Amino acid sequence: MEKIGKRFHGKVAIVTASTQGIGFSIAQRLGLEGASVVISSRRQRNVNDAVEKLQAQGIEVLGIVCHVSNAQQRKNLIDSTIQKYGKIDVIVSNAAANPSVDSILETQESVLDKIWEINVKAPILILKDAAPHLQKGSSIVFISSITAYQPETSLAMYGVSKTALLGLTKVLAAELAPNTRVNCVAPGFVPTNFSEFLTKNDAVRSSIEEQTLLNRLGTTEDMAAATAFLASDDASYITGETLVVAGGIPSRL
């Protein structure tokens, strides 16, 4: 990252679920490129640890506890950002849950509700709170998944919720145009705590690597670079699009 630019100098960026994994790398990348970043996750300890790591790299950061399905905490995330920085330029919606490996017709209703609430409904409600504060030229990036195109059996309902984000990207790009761009990143398989059940098993890991053209899993930095591109003015003529970052795993024509 030595050659990193400063595309986000003077910008304020909120990244949800950003104390570890892909979310943390995105916050780090935006911060190293000059953004004031607002990070969040459900646990205060995780927030504190992540703030410390980012500050140690010279990043201006505000950490807030926010469970995205909690209305009061969502409102507090936006209010605290405005109180401290006065505006919002970038929102990266990264929070997601996958509490089940059951097939869809075997999935309990409460689990269906949770997946839908956290993966689809919460991002909409955060944007509802944030919309009045979005600057002209602002940018929203949803983090979807390769499973949006090819749902794995063990990730069936999760995959469907991620497919919904592709549609949401299109609709919101139209609703928020021309002042705010809305795009989406669909990561392939990246070893994180979230995907541990897939990537810690050597046989499963090898079979995923073989599906990619680049013969490797993705890194959180790969996802951060793609997200930073879409959020930046380098992508100023791109809106309503999904960028698949999956090492060549088949997604679409």
N, C-alpha and C positions, 0 to 999 in steps of 0.2 A: 504493500500500500504506500510505498515511499513516494510514488509519482502522483498521488491523489490530488485532484483539483479542488476548487472551492466553489462548486456550483450552488451551494446552499448558504452562502454568506448572507447574513441578515434575515434568513428564513426561520420560521418556527415550525417544527414537525412533531406531530403526535404519532407514536407507534404503540398499538395495543399488544398485550402479551409479549413484552419486549425485555424481560429480564434474563432470558436464556435462549438458546437455539437460534432459529432464523430471525425471530423478532429482535433479539439482542444485536445480532450482526447488522441488521438493517439500521437500527438506532445508532450503532457505532459508525457505520459508513456515512450516514447523513451528518452525524456530529463531526467526524473527521473532515468532512467537506464543508464545514462552517455553520451547520444548522444549530440552533438551540433546540435540543430534543426533549420531549416529554415522554417518559417511559412509564409503563404500568404493568402490574400483574396482581394476582389475588393476594399474595402474601407480603407483608411489610418487610420481612427479613430478606426476601429475594429482591425487593425493590432497593433496599439499602445496599446490598452487595453489588448490584448492577450499577447503581449511581456511583459508588466508590470506584469501580473499575473504569467507568467512562470518564469520571473527573480526573483520574490518574493519567488519562491520555489527553488532558487539556480540553475536554468537551464540556460545553455549557449544558447542564442537564437538570431537569426537574423530575423527581420520581413520585408517583401517586399510586396508592393502592386502588385498583379498579377491577372488580369482577364485572365483566361486560353485561351480564344478565341482571345486574342490580341498577335500577333506574337512578337512585340517589348517587351511587358511585360514578355512574356514567356522567351525570350532570356535574359532579364535583371535578371530574377529569377535565371537562371543558372549561368550567368556571375558574379552576386554579390556573389553567393555561392562560386564559384571558387576563386574569388578575396579575400574573407575573409578566407576560410578554405582550399582551394587548391585541394579539391577532393570531390567525392560523393560516399557514401557507401549504402545509402538506399533512395529509392523514394517511397512515398505512394501517389498514385493518387486517391484523394478523391473528387475532384470538380465534381459537377453534377447539372443539372437543370431539373426541371419538370414544365414547364410553362403552362401545359394543363391538363384538366381532361376529354377531349373529347375522344370518340372512335377514332380508328386510321383513319377510312375513313372520319371522320368529322374534323380531325385535319388540320389546315391551313398549307400550304407549308412552310411558314416562321417559324412556330413553329417546324415542322418536322426538318427543317434545324438547328434550334437552339439546339434542343435536341441532334441531331447527332453530331453537331460541338463541343458542350461542353462535352458530356458524352463519346464520342468515339474518335473523331478526335483529340481533344486537348491533351488527354493523350499520343497519338502516337507522336504528334509533340513535346511535352515536352521531351519525351524520345529520340527523334531524336537529340535535342539540348544537352541532358545530356550524351548520349552514350559515347562520347570520354573521359569523365571524370569519368566513373564508374570504381571502383576499382575491382581487382580480389577478388571474394568472396562477391560481392555486391548483393543487393536484391531489387526487385521491388514488391510492393503489390498494386493491383488494388482493389478499394472498389466497389463491385457490389451490389447486393440486392437479397433477397429471391424472388422478383418479376421477376428475371431473369429466374426462374423455373416455377413460377405460376403467370403470370401477372394479377394483379387486373384490373377490367374493367376501373376504374378511373385512372389507372397508365399504360395504355396499351402501348403507345409508349415509355415511360420511361422504362418499363419492357423489351421491345425489345432491347433498347440501352444497358441495363444491361446484357442481354443475349449475346450481341456482345462482352462484356468484357471477358466472359468465353472463347470464341474462341480466342480472342486476347491474353489471358494468355497462351493458348496452343502454339500459333504460336510464340510468343516472347520468350517463354521458350526455344523453339528449336533454334531460331535465336541467342539468347544471351548466350546459353550454350557453354562451361562449366563454364565460369567465373562469370556469373550473373544468379541468380535464379529469376524466375518470378512466383508469385502466386497471389491468389485472395481471398478476404473475401466477403461472401454474408451475410450481416446483415439481421436479421429479422426486426420487427417493434420496433423502438427506439424513445421515445418521445424527439424530438428536434424541433427547429423552422421550420426546413425543412419539418417535417412530422406532423406539428401541426394540419393540417386539418383532419388527421386521428385519432390522439391520444387525441385531446381535446374533442371529442364527446364521451360521456360516453358509449352509446350503441355500437358504433363502437369499442371503446377501449375494452369493455367486450368481444365482439365477437372475436377480435384478440387474447385476452388472452385465450379464450376457445379453440382456434385452436392450441395453444402451449401445449406441454406436461408438461411444468413447470409452467403453469398458471400465467405467468407474461410477461410483455413487456421486451425487452432487455434494457440494460443501455449502455451509451457511453463507460463506462469502460470495459464492456464485449467485445465490438468491439476492443477497444485498446489492450486488453490482447491478443486476437487472432491475431491481426495484428503484435504485437511485437514478438509473437512466430514465425510467418512465416518469419519475417524480420531478425530474430536472427540466430546465428549459431546452436541453438537447432534444427532448421529445415534444417540443411545443406544438407540433402538428399531428400528434398522435392522441386520439381519444376514442374510447369505446372498444379498445382492443385488449386481447389477452396474449401475453408473451409466454410461451411454453419454454421452461428452462429445465430440460430433462435429459440432456445428453443424447438426444435422438431417439428416445423411446417413442414409438408411434403415437400420435395424438390425433391428427386429422390430415386431410389433403393439403 
